[in-house]
Amino acid sequence: MTKTETLYDVNSRTKFLTFYPKIFFIFLNILFAIFFTS
């Protein structure tokens, strides 16, 4: 594995880690909205 490949892998992993909590947070907001309005 070359240096650029490792760098790219770390970069994509960081994107993955910052991307999914956002979706999870939005999902939680939707759940709370449904729960409190029903």
HTML snippet that shows the backbone in 3Dmol.js (N, CA, C, O; Angstrom):
<script src="https://3Dmol.org/build/3Dmol-min.js"></script>
<div id="view" style="width:600px;height:400px;position:relative"></div>
<script>
const pdb = `
ATOM      1  N   MET A   1       0.832  -1.198   0.000  1.00  0.00           N
ATOM      2  CA  MET A   1       0.000   0.000   0.000  1.00  0.00           C
ATOM      3  C   MET A   1       0.872   1.256   0.000  1.00  0.00           C
ATOM      4  O   MET A   1       1.759   1.412   0.839  1.00  0.00           O
ATOM      5  N   THR A   2       0.607   2.134  -0.943  1.00  0.00           N
ATOM      6  CA  THR A   2       1.417   3.345  -1.048  1.00  0.00           C
ATOM      7  C   THR A   2       0.918   4.414  -0.080  1.00  0.00           C
ATOM      8  O   THR A   2      -0.137   4.267   0.537  1.00  0.00           O
ATOM      9  N   LYS A   3       1.674   5.465   0.040  1.00  0.00           N
ATOM     10  CA  LYS A   3       1.326   6.559   0.946  1.00  0.00           C
ATOM     11  C   LYS A   3       0.025   7.250   0.536  1.00  0.00           C
ATOM     12  O   LYS A   3      -0.798   7.587   1.387  1.00  0.00           O
ATOM     13  N   THR A   4      -0.153   7.456  -0.751  1.00  0.00           N
ATOM     14  CA  THR A   4      -1.358   8.138  -1.231  1.00  0.00           C
ATOM     15  C   THR A   4      -2.610   7.303  -0.990  1.00  0.00           C
ATOM     16  O   THR A   4      -3.675   7.836  -0.679  1.00  0.00           O
ATOM     17  N   GLU A   5      -2.469   5.990  -1.137  1.00  0.00           N
ATOM     18  CA  GLU A   5      -3.587   5.076  -0.887  1.00  0.00           C
ATOM     19  C   GLU A   5      -3.999   5.095   0.580  1.00  0.00           C
ATOM     20  O   GLU A   5      -5.187   5.093   0.902  1.00  0.00           O
ATOM     21  N   THR A   6      -3.009   5.113   1.460  1.00  0.00           N
ATOM     22  CA  THR A   6      -3.282   5.168   2.887  1.00  0.00           C
ATOM     23  C   THR A   6      -3.955   6.483   3.239  1.00  0.00           C
ATOM     24  O   THR A   6      -4.904   6.512   4.022  1.00  0.00           O
ATOM     25  N   LEU A   7      -3.464   7.569   2.660  1.00  0.00           N
ATOM     26  CA  LEU A   7      -4.017   8.898   2.881  1.00  0.00           C
ATOM     27  C   LEU A   7      -5.468   8.956   2.418  1.00  0.00           C
ATOM     28  O   LEU A   7      -6.326   9.513   3.102  1.00  0.00           O
ATOM     29  N   TYR A   8      -5.731   8.380   1.259  1.00  0.00           N
ATOM     30  CA  TYR A   8      -7.086   8.350   0.715  1.00  0.00           C
ATOM     31  C   TYR A   8      -8.015   7.524   1.606  1.00  0.00           C
ATOM     32  O   TYR A   8      -9.165   7.900   1.833  1.00  0.00           O
ATOM     33  N   ASP A   9      -7.510   6.406   2.105  1.00  0.00           N
ATOM     34  CA  ASP A   9      -8.293   5.521   2.963  1.00  0.00           C
ATOM     35  C   ASP A   9      -8.683   6.223   4.260  1.00  0.00           C
ATOM     36  O   ASP A   9      -9.826   6.128   4.709  1.00  0.00           O
ATOM     37  N   VAL A  10      -7.728   6.924   4.854  1.00  0.00           N
ATOM     38  CA  VAL A  10      -7.981   7.680   6.081  1.00  0.00           C
ATOM     39  C   VAL A  10      -8.987   8.796   5.803  1.00  0.00           C
ATOM     40  O   VAL A  10      -9.873   9.058   6.616  1.00  0.00           O
ATOM     41  N   ASN A  11      -8.844   9.444   4.658  1.00  0.00           N
ATOM     42  CA  ASN A  11      -9.736  10.531   4.279  1.00  0.00           C
ATOM     43  C   ASN A  11     -11.165  10.047   4.097  1.00  0.00           C
ATOM     44  O   ASN A  11     -12.104  10.690   4.565  1.00  0.00           O
ATOM     45  N   SER A  12     -11.333   8.919   3.420  1.00  0.00           N
ATOM     46  CA  SER A  12     -12.670   8.372   3.191  1.00  0.00           C
ATOM     47  C   SER A  12     -13.285   7.884   4.503  1.00  0.00           C
ATOM     48  O   SER A  12     -14.499   7.961   4.692  1.00  0.00           O
ATOM     49  N   ARG A  13     -12.452   7.388   5.397  1.00  0.00           N
ATOM     50  CA  ARG A  13     -12.932   6.922   6.689  1.00  0.00           C
ATOM     51  C   ARG A  13     -13.402   8.096   7.544  1.00  0.00           C
ATOM     52  O   ARG A  13     -14.387   7.990   8.274  1.00  0.00           O
ATOM     53  N   THR A  14     -12.679   9.224   7.443  1.00  0.00           N
ATOM     54  CA  THR A  14     -13.072  10.427   8.180  1.00  0.00           C
ATOM     55  C   THR A  14     -14.397  10.955   7.647  1.00  0.00           C
ATOM     56  O   THR A  14     -15.264  11.369   8.418  1.00  0.00           O
ATOM     57  N   LYS A  15     -14.552  10.940   6.318  1.00  0.00           N
ATOM     58  CA  LYS A  15     -15.810  11.351   5.701  1.00  0.00           C
ATOM     59  C   LYS A  15     -16.947  10.447   6.163  1.00  0.00           C
ATOM     60  O   LYS A  15     -18.043  10.921   6.462  1.00  0.00           O
ATOM     61  N   PHE A  16     -16.686   9.162   6.220  1.00  0.00           N
ATOM     62  CA  PHE A  16     -17.660   8.172   6.663  1.00  0.00           C
ATOM     63  C   PHE A  16     -18.097   8.446   8.100  1.00  0.00           C
ATOM     64  O   PHE A  16     -19.283   8.372   8.421  1.00  0.00           O
ATOM     65  N   LEU A  17     -17.136   8.760   8.955  1.00  0.00           N
ATOM     66  CA  LEU A  17     -17.421   9.003  10.369  1.00  0.00           C
ATOM     67  C   LEU A  17     -18.160  10.311  10.609  1.00  0.00           C
ATOM     68  O   LEU A  17     -18.908  10.428  11.580  1.00  0.00           O
ATOM     69  N   THR A  18     -17.961  11.295   9.739  1.00  0.00           N
ATOM     70  CA  THR A  18     -18.668  12.570   9.905  1.00  0.00           C
ATOM     71  C   THR A  18     -20.007  12.563   9.192  1.00  0.00           C
ATOM     72  O   THR A  18     -20.904  13.329   9.545  1.00  0.00           O
ATOM     73  N   PHE A  19     -20.150  11.694   8.181  1.00  0.00           N
ATOM     74  CA  PHE A  19     -21.374  11.627   7.386  1.00  0.00           C
ATOM     75  C   PHE A  19     -22.496  10.887   8.115  1.00  0.00           C
ATOM     76  O   PHE A  19     -23.639  11.344   8.123  1.00  0.00           O
ATOM     77  N   TYR A  20     -22.176   9.765   8.717  1.00  0.00           N
ATOM     78  CA  TYR A  20     -23.202   8.942   9.347  1.00  0.00           C
ATOM     79  C   TYR A  20     -23.831   9.521  10.615  1.00  0.00           C
ATOM     80  O   TYR A  20     -25.043   9.398  10.792  1.00  0.00           O
ATOM     81  N   PRO A  21     -23.051  10.150  11.509  1.00  0.00           N
ATOM     82  CA  PRO A  21     -23.694  10.798  12.664  1.00  0.00           C
ATOM     83  C   PRO A  21     -24.705  11.865  12.263  1.00  0.00           C
ATOM     84  O   PRO A  21     -25.705  12.060  12.954  1.00  0.00           O
ATOM     85  N   LYS A  22     -24.453  12.563  11.146  1.00  0.00           N
ATOM     86  CA  LYS A  22     -25.402  13.563  10.647  1.00  0.00           C
ATOM     87  C   LYS A  22     -26.731  12.911  10.282  1.00  0.00           C
ATOM     88  O   LYS A  22     -27.795  13.410  10.650  1.00  0.00           O
ATOM     89  N   ILE A  23     -26.670  11.798   9.559  1.00  0.00           N
ATOM     90  CA  ILE A  23     -27.879  11.065   9.169  1.00  0.00           C
ATOM     91  C   ILE A  23     -28.599  10.555  10.418  1.00  0.00           C
ATOM     92  O   ILE A  23     -29.824  10.637  10.507  1.00  0.00           O
ATOM     93  N   PHE A  24     -27.848  10.036  11.370  1.00  0.00           N
ATOM     94  CA  PHE A  24     -28.405   9.528  12.605  1.00  0.00           C
ATOM     95  C   PHE A  24     -29.101  10.636  13.389  1.00  0.00           C
ATOM     96  O   PHE A  24     -30.170  10.423  13.961  1.00  0.00           O
ATOM     97  N   PHE A  25     -28.495  11.813  13.413  1.00  0.00           N
ATOM     98  CA  PHE A  25     -29.053  12.963  14.111  1.00  0.00           C
ATOM     99  C   PHE A  25     -30.357  13.420  13.469  1.00  0.00           C
ATOM    100  O   PHE A  25     -31.322  13.728  14.169  1.00  0.00           O
ATOM    101  N   ILE A  26     -30.387  13.464  12.140  1.00  0.00           N
ATOM    102  CA  ILE A  26     -31.602  13.819  11.397  1.00  0.00           C
ATOM    103  C   ILE A  26     -32.691  12.782  11.666  1.00  0.00           C
ATOM    104  O   ILE A  26     -33.851  13.137  11.875  1.00  0.00           O
ATOM    105  N   PHE A  27     -32.323  11.519  11.660  1.00  0.00           N
ATOM    106  CA  PHE A  27     -33.249  10.434  11.933  1.00  0.00           C
ATOM    107  C   PHE A  27     -33.851  10.558  13.338  1.00  0.00           C
ATOM    108  O   PHE A  27     -35.050  10.348  13.522  1.00  0.00           O
ATOM    109  N   LEU A  28     -33.016  10.899  14.325  1.00  0.00           N
ATOM    110  CA  LEU A  28     -33.491  11.105  15.688  1.00  0.00           C
ATOM    111  C   LEU A  28     -34.469  12.268  15.762  1.00  0.00           C
ATOM    112  O   LEU A  28     -35.485  12.183  16.452  1.00  0.00           O
ATOM    113  N   ASN A  29     -34.168  13.359  15.051  1.00  0.00           N
ATOM    114  CA  ASN A  29     -35.061  14.516  15.013  1.00  0.00           C
ATOM    115  C   ASN A  29     -36.424  14.158  14.451  1.00  0.00           C
ATOM    116  O   ASN A  29     -37.451  14.597  14.969  1.00  0.00           O
ATOM    117  N   ILE A  30     -36.435  13.361  13.392  1.00  0.00           N
ATOM    118  CA  ILE A  30     -37.686  12.906  12.772  1.00  0.00           C
ATOM    119  C   ILE A  30     -38.469  12.038  13.761  1.00  0.00           C
ATOM    120  O   ILE A  30     -39.682  12.192  13.904  1.00  0.00           O
ATOM    121  N   LEU A  31     -37.778  11.137  14.432  1.00  0.00           N
ATOM    122  CA  LEU A  31     -38.424  10.279  15.420  1.00  0.00           C
ATOM    123  C   LEU A  31     -39.052  11.095  16.552  1.00  0.00           C
ATOM    124  O   LEU A  31     -40.182  10.830  16.963  1.00  0.00           O
ATOM    125  N   PHE A  32     -38.321  12.075  17.048  1.00  0.00           N
ATOM    126  CA  PHE A  32     -38.840  12.938  18.103  1.00  0.00           C
ATOM    127  C   PHE A  32     -40.038  13.735  17.639  1.00  0.00           C
ATOM    128  O   PHE A  32     -41.006  13.910  18.380  1.00  0.00           O
ATOM    129  N   ALA A  33     -39.969  14.224  16.391  1.00  0.00           N
ATOM    130  CA  ALA A  33     -41.086  14.985  15.824  1.00  0.00           C
ATOM    131  C   ALA A  33     -42.351  14.129  15.737  1.00  0.00           C
ATOM    132  O   ALA A  33     -43.440  14.582  16.090  1.00  0.00           O
ATOM    133  N   ILE A  34     -42.200  12.904  15.271  1.00  0.00           N
ATOM    134  CA  ILE A  34     -43.330  11.978  15.166  1.00  0.00           C
ATOM    135  C   ILE A  34     -43.868  11.643  16.565  1.00  0.00           C
ATOM    136  O   ILE A  34     -45.079  11.603  16.782  1.00  0.00           O
ATOM    137  N   PHE A  35     -42.963  11.408  17.489  1.00  0.00           N
ATOM    138  CA  PHE A  35     -43.345  11.027  18.849  1.00  0.00           C
ATOM    139  C   PHE A  35     -44.107  12.143  19.565  1.00  0.00           C
ATOM    140  O   PHE A  35     -45.097  11.881  20.248  1.00  0.00           O
ATOM    141  N   PHE A  36     -43.646  13.389  19.410  1.00  0.00           N
ATOM    142  CA  PHE A  36     -44.259  14.495  20.123  1.00  0.00           C
ATOM    143  C   PHE A  36     -45.530  15.031  19.466  1.00  0.00           C
ATOM    144  O   PHE A  36     -46.359  15.653  20.130  1.00  0.00           O
ATOM    145  N   THR A  37     -45.683  14.790  18.165  1.00  0.00           N
ATOM    146  CA  THR A  37     -46.884  15.288  17.490  1.00  0.00           C
ATOM    147  C   THR A  37     -48.032  14.285  17.539  1.00  0.00           C
ATOM    148  O   THR A  37     -49.190  14.667  17.371  1.00  0.00           O
ATOM    149  N   SER A  38     -47.728  13.007  17.768  1.00  0.00           N
ATOM    150  CA  SER A  38     -48.791  12.003  17.804  1.00  0.00           C
ATOM    151  C   SER A  38     -49.462  11.954  19.178  1.00  0.00           C
ATOM    152  O   SER A  38     -50.381  11.164  19.389  1.00  0.00           O
TER     153      SER A  38
END
`;
const viewer = $3Dmol.createViewer("view");
viewer.addModel(pdb, "pdb");
viewer.setStyle({}, {cartoon: {color: "spectrum"}});
viewer.zoomTo();
viewer.render();
</script>
